[in-house]
Amino acid sequence: MSEILANAERVGPAFSVDGMLLARNKTREAISNIASRVRPGMVEEEAVEMAKRVLLESDLALSWHPTRVRFGSNTIKPMKQASEPGVILKDNDIFFIDIAPRVGAWEGDGGASFVVGQNAQYERCARDAERLFHEVREVWERERLSGQALYAFAEKNARAMGWELNFDLPGHRVSDFPHATIHTGSLAEFDSTPSAMRWILEIHLRDPERRFGAFFEDMLLDNEFYG
């Protein structure tokens, strides 16, 4: 293993498989709990505060990036770009959740998209974001592609689905907290095969007319961790 690869994939002193899986599983549970409390008529800022309460009530520490719930037109924005304030979730609408809680010494990070009411385009976009995540994850497991090749594959497949892939969300390291002291480079720039339980794979799809988007992210793991 080269020194560059070793540095990109090293972990901290508290790293453990059980700890990382615990953080991952609690993150997925929290996403479901937050989504179940989102209702049409809510203002986005209200949903963000609710999401923070859910995390704290679940004994999860608010961690290394802001807790995000984004409604409607704000779903097209890069994560580092602030939402337009005051956006209200409509009766037929799309939203996504992006959280990064910490469980003890271990980082969690996860996101998913949801649709309220009925809108075929929103439903397809949300479904395709998760579908593309798994297509990329499965080609990684099957062909051991580099991070760069994985995102090239993701972009090609996103276009075939009729969406744009947002490269402002290019995947990143995850580890025992804080991963930023270990490695800050993106998965999309990583020119070797990423290891399991070291990386977050991010998929952010946008409507080509920039009206709405959908997001899905999870830890890069083998098939055995998915039902």
C-alpha positions as CSV (number, residue, x, y, z in Angstrom):
1,M,0.0,0.0,0.0
2,S,1.4,3.4,-1.0
3,E,2.0,6.1,1.6
4,I,-0.6,8.3,0.0
5,L,-3.2,5.5,0.1
6,A,-2.3,4.6,3.7
7,N,-2.7,8.2,4.8
8,A,-6.1,8.5,3.1
9,E,-7.4,5.4,4.7
10,R,-5.9,5.4,8.1
11,V,-8.1,5.7,11.2
12,G,-7.8,7.2,14.6
13,P,-7.0,5.4,17.9
14,A,-10.7,4.8,18.9
15,F,-11.7,3.3,15.5
16,S,-13.7,0.0,15.8
17,V,-15.9,-1.9,13.4
18,D,-18.6,-2.3,16.0
19,G,-18.5,1.4,16.8
20,M,-18.7,2.5,13.2
21,L,-21.6,0.2,12.5
22,L,-23.4,1.4,15.7
23,A,-23.1,5.0,14.5
24,R,-24.3,4.1,11.1
25,N,-27.3,2.2,12.3
26,K,-28.3,4.9,14.7
27,T,-27.9,7.5,12.0
28,R,-30.3,5.6,9.7
29,E,-32.8,5.2,12.5
30,A,-32.7,8.9,13.2
31,I,-33.3,9.7,9.6
32,S,-36.5,7.6,9.7
33,N,-37.6,9.2,12.9
34,I,-37.1,12.7,11.6
35,A,-38.9,12.0,8.3
36,S,-41.9,10.6,10.2
37,R,-42.4,14.0,11.9
38,V,-42.2,16.2,8.8
39,R,-45.6,17.4,7.6
40,P,-46.9,19.7,4.8
41,G,-47.2,23.3,6.1
42,M,-43.9,23.1,8.1
43,V,-41.3,25.8,7.5
44,E,-37.9,24.4,6.7
45,E,-36.3,26.1,9.7
46,E,-38.9,24.5,12.0
47,A,-38.0,21.1,10.5
48,V,-34.3,21.6,11.1
49,E,-34.9,22.4,14.8
50,M,-37.1,19.4,15.1
51,A,-34.4,17.2,13.6
52,K,-31.9,18.5,16.1
53,R,-34.3,17.7,19.0
54,V,-34.7,14.1,17.6
55,L,-31.0,13.6,17.5
56,L,-30.5,14.9,21.1
57,E,-33.5,12.8,22.3
58,S,-31.8,9.8,20.8
59,D,-28.5,10.5,22.7
60,L,-26.8,11.5,19.5
61,A,-24.3,14.4,19.6
62,L,-24.8,17.1,17.0
63,S,-21.5,16.7,15.3
64,W,-19.2,17.8,12.5
65,H,-21.6,19.3,9.9
66,P,-24.9,21.1,10.4
67,T,-28.2,19.2,10.6
68,R,-30.1,19.8,7.4
69,V,-33.6,19.3,6.3
70,R,-34.3,20.8,2.9
71,F,-37.7,21.4,1.3
72,G,-38.7,21.9,-2.4
73,S,-36.6,24.4,-4.3
74,N,-33.9,24.2,-1.6
75,T,-33.2,20.5,-2.6
76,I,-31.2,21.6,-5.6
77,K,-28.6,23.6,-3.5
78,P,-25.1,22.4,-2.7
79,M,-24.9,21.5,1.0
80,K,-22.4,24.3,1.7
81,Q,-24.9,26.9,0.2
82,A,-27.4,28.2,2.6
83,S,-31.1,27.4,2.0
84,E,-33.5,30.2,1.0
85,P,-35.2,31.1,4.2
86,G,-38.9,30.5,4.9
87,V,-39.6,27.7,2.4
88,I,-42.8,25.8,3.3
89,L,-43.3,22.1,2.5
90,K,-46.3,21.9,0.2
91,D,-49.0,19.2,0.1
92,N,-47.2,17.5,-2.9
93,D,-43.5,18.1,-2.4
94,I,-40.0,16.6,-1.9
95,F,-37.6,17.0,0.9
96,F,-34.4,15.5,2.1
97,I,-32.5,14.9,5.4
98,D,-28.8,15.1,5.9
99,I,-27.4,14.5,9.3
100,A,-23.9,13.8,10.8
101,P,-24.4,12.7,14.4
102,R,-21.7,11.3,16.7
103,V,-22.1,8.2,18.8
104,G,-19.4,8.2,21.5
105,A,-16.1,8.3,19.6
106,W,-17.6,7.3,16.2
107,E,-19.0,9.4,13.3
108,G,-22.2,8.8,11.6
109,D,-23.3,10.4,8.4
110,G,-26.4,9.7,6.3
111,G,-29.1,11.2,4.1
112,A,-32.3,10.3,2.3
113,S,-35.1,11.9,0.3
114,F,-38.8,11.7,0.9
115,V,-42.0,12.7,-1.0
116,V,-45.2,13.9,0.5
117,G,-48.5,13.7,-1.4
118,Q,-48.2,12.6,-5.0
119,N,-45.8,13.8,-7.7
120,A,-44.4,11.2,-10.1
121,Q,-41.3,13.3,-10.9
122,Y,-40.4,13.8,-7.2
123,E,-41.0,10.1,-6.5
124,R,-38.8,9.0,-9.4
125,C,-36.0,11.4,-8.4
126,A,-36.0,10.2,-4.8
127,R,-36.1,6.6,-5.9
128,D,-33.3,7.1,-8.4
129,A,-31.0,8.8,-5.9
130,E,-31.1,5.7,-3.7
131,R,-31.0,3.3,-6.7
132,L,-27.9,5.1,-8.1
133,F,-26.2,4.9,-4.7
134,H,-26.6,1.1,-4.7
135,E,-25.6,0.8,-8.4
136,V,-22.3,2.6,-7.6
137,R,-21.8,0.7,-4.4
138,E,-22.4,-2.6,-6.1
139,V,-20.0,-1.8,-9.0
140,W,-17.4,-0.9,-6.3
141,E,-17.9,-4.3,-4.6
142,R,-17.9,-6.2,-7.9
143,E,-15.1,-4.4,-9.8
144,R,-13.1,-2.7,-7.1
145,L,-13.1,0.6,-9.0
146,S,-11.3,3.7,-7.7
147,G,-13.2,6.6,-6.2
148,Q,-12.6,8.6,-9.4
149,A,-14.0,5.8,-11.5
150,L,-17.0,5.3,-9.2
151,Y,-18.1,9.0,-9.6
152,A,-17.5,8.8,-13.4
153,F,-19.8,5.8,-13.4
154,A,-22.3,7.7,-11.2
155,E,-22.3,10.7,-13.6
156,K,-22.9,8.5,-16.6
157,N,-25.8,6.6,-15.0
158,A,-27.3,9.8,-13.6
159,R,-27.5,11.2,-17.1
160,A,-29.0,8.0,-18.5
161,M,-31.7,8.4,-15.8
162,G,-32.4,11.9,-16.9
163,W,-30.7,13.7,-14.0
164,E,-27.7,15.8,-13.3
165,L,-25.1,14.6,-10.7
166,N,-24.0,17.4,-8.4
167,F,-20.2,17.1,-8.0
168,D,-20.3,19.5,-5.1
169,L,-21.1,16.4,-3.1
170,P,-18.2,14.1,-4.0
171,G,-18.1,11.7,-1.0
172,H,-15.7,11.9,1.9
173,R,-13.9,10.0,4.6
174,V,-15.6,8.9,7.9
175,S,-13.9,7.5,10.9
176,D,-13.6,7.8,14.7
177,F,-14.2,11.5,15.3
178,P,-12.9,13.7,13.9
179,H,-12.1,12.4,10.4
180,A,-10.9,15.8,9.2
181,T,-7.7,15.4,11.3
182,I,-7.0,12.2,9.3
183,H,-8.0,13.0,5.7
184,T,-10.0,15.7,4.0
185,G,-9.9,14.7,0.4
186,S,-13.0,13.6,-1.5
187,L,-14.0,10.1,-2.6
188,A,-14.4,11.4,-6.2
189,E,-10.7,12.4,-6.2
190,F,-9.5,9.2,-4.7
191,D,-7.5,7.3,-7.3
192,S,-7.4,3.9,-5.5
193,T,-10.1,1.4,-4.6
194,P,-11.8,2.7,-1.4
195,S,-12.0,0.3,1.6
196,A,-15.3,-0.6,3.3
197,M,-16.2,1.4,6.4
198,R,-13.9,4.3,5.6
199,W,-15.9,6.4,3.1
200,I,-19.3,8.0,2.7
201,L,-20.8,7.7,-0.8
202,E,-22.9,10.8,-1.7
203,I,-25.4,10.9,-4.5
204,H,-27.2,14.2,-5.1
205,L,-29.4,14.3,-8.2
206,R,-30.9,17.4,-9.7
207,D,-33.6,18.0,-12.3
208,P,-31.8,19.4,-15.4
209,E,-34.1,22.4,-15.2
210,R,-32.9,23.0,-11.5
211,R,-36.4,22.8,-10.0
212,F,-35.8,20.1,-7.5
213,G,-33.3,17.4,-6.4
214,A,-32.9,14.3,-4.3
215,F,-30.1,13.1,-2.1
216,F,-29.0,9.8,-0.7
217,E,-25.8,9.0,1.2
218,D,-24.5,6.2,3.4
219,M,-21.4,4.4,4.4
220,L,-19.7,2.4,1.7
221,L,-20.3,-1.2,2.8
222,D,-20.6,-4.6,1.2
223,N,-24.0,-6.2,0.2
224,E,-24.2,-8.1,3.5
225,F,-25.1,-4.9,5.3
226,Y,-28.2,-4.3,3.1
227,G,-31.4,-6.2,3.2
